[in-house]
Amino acid sequence: MAPVMSGFDLDRAWDLHPQVSVRPEPFGALLYHFGTRKLSFLKDRRLLEVLRSLGDAPTARAACAEAGVPASELDAFGAALGALVRSSMIVERTP
């Protein structure tokens, strides 16, 4: 059974919602969902790197590793990714 951190399963495949636009900023990034009209702010550039690699990574955990997120910070990144799921910015990838 895959561990679930902060209500977000790092061992599943995730991707940006197709209606989400990402604009990198010096502080991190802005995410805008054209369907829901929600705006999210990313305050960590590593989280932006995680989002950029989600589509190619087999799991969110692998995307975090590729972005240089240490194991000690996976809970915090899992919480941030969970918030993005709840706001429909990222969705689970289907086979």
C-alpha positions as CSV (number, residue, x, y, z in Angstrom):
1,M,0.0,0.0,0.0
2,A,1.4,3.4,-1.0
3,P,2.0,5.9,1.8
4,V,-0.3,9.0,1.7
5,M,1.2,12.2,3.0
6,S,-0.9,15.2,3.9
7,G,-3.9,13.6,2.1
8,F,-1.9,13.6,-1.2
9,D,-0.5,10.4,-2.6
10,L,3.0,11.1,-3.8
11,D,3.2,7.6,-5.4
12,R,0.6,8.3,-8.0
13,A,0.9,10.0,-11.4
14,W,-0.3,13.6,-11.6
15,D,-0.5,16.3,-14.2
16,L,-1.5,19.9,-14.6
17,H,-5.2,20.3,-15.4
18,P,-5.4,21.0,-19.2
19,Q,-7.1,24.3,-18.5
20,V,-4.4,25.6,-16.2
21,S,-1.8,28.2,-17.3
22,V,1.4,28.6,-15.4
23,R,3.3,31.9,-15.4
24,P,6.7,31.8,-13.7
25,E,7.5,34.8,-11.4
26,P,10.6,35.8,-9.4
27,F,8.8,34.6,-6.2
28,G,7.6,31.3,-7.7
29,A,4.6,31.3,-10.1
30,L,1.0,32.2,-10.8
31,L,-1.4,29.5,-11.8
32,Y,-4.7,30.3,-13.4
33,H,-7.5,27.8,-14.1
34,F,-9.5,29.0,-17.1
35,G,-12.4,26.7,-16.2
36,T,-12.9,27.7,-12.5
37,R,-11.3,31.1,-12.8
38,K,-9.2,30.4,-9.7
39,L,-5.8,31.9,-9.2
40,S,-3.1,30.2,-7.1
41,F,0.3,31.6,-6.1
42,L,3.3,29.3,-5.7
43,K,5.8,30.8,-3.3
44,D,8.6,28.2,-3.9
45,R,10.4,27.9,-7.2
46,R,11.0,24.2,-6.4
47,L,7.2,23.6,-6.4
48,L,7.2,25.2,-9.9
49,E,9.9,22.7,-11.0
50,V,7.8,19.9,-9.5
51,L,4.8,21.0,-11.5
52,R,6.8,21.3,-14.7
53,S,8.0,17.7,-14.4
54,L,4.7,16.1,-13.2
55,G,3.7,15.2,-16.7
56,D,6.8,13.3,-17.5
57,A,7.5,11.8,-14.1
58,P,6.0,8.4,-13.2
59,T,4.9,9.7,-9.8
60,A,4.7,13.0,-7.8
61,R,7.5,11.6,-5.6
62,A,9.7,11.2,-8.6
63,A,8.9,14.8,-9.8
64,C,9.9,16.0,-6.3
65,A,13.2,14.2,-6.4
66,E,13.9,15.6,-9.9
67,A,13.2,19.1,-8.5
68,G,15.7,18.5,-5.7
69,V,13.1,18.3,-2.9
70,P,14.7,16.5,0.1
71,A,12.8,13.7,1.8
72,S,12.6,15.8,4.9
73,E,10.4,18.3,3.0
74,L,8.1,15.8,1.3
75,D,5.3,16.3,3.8
76,A,5.2,20.0,3.1
77,F,5.3,19.5,-0.7
78,G,2.6,16.8,-0.4
79,A,0.4,19.4,1.5
80,A,1.0,22.0,-1.2
81,L,0.2,19.5,-4.0
82,G,-2.9,18.4,-2.1
83,A,-4.1,22.0,-2.0
84,L,-3.5,22.2,-5.8
85,V,-5.6,19.0,-6.2
86,R,-8.5,20.5,-4.1
87,S,-8.4,23.7,-6.3
88,S,-8.4,21.5,-9.5
89,M,-5.0,22.9,-10.6
90,I,-3.6,19.3,-10.8
91,V,-5.4,16.1,-11.6
92,E,-4.5,12.5,-11.3
93,R,-3.2,11.1,-14.6
94,T,-5.3,8.3,-16.0
95,P,-3.7,5.5,-18.0
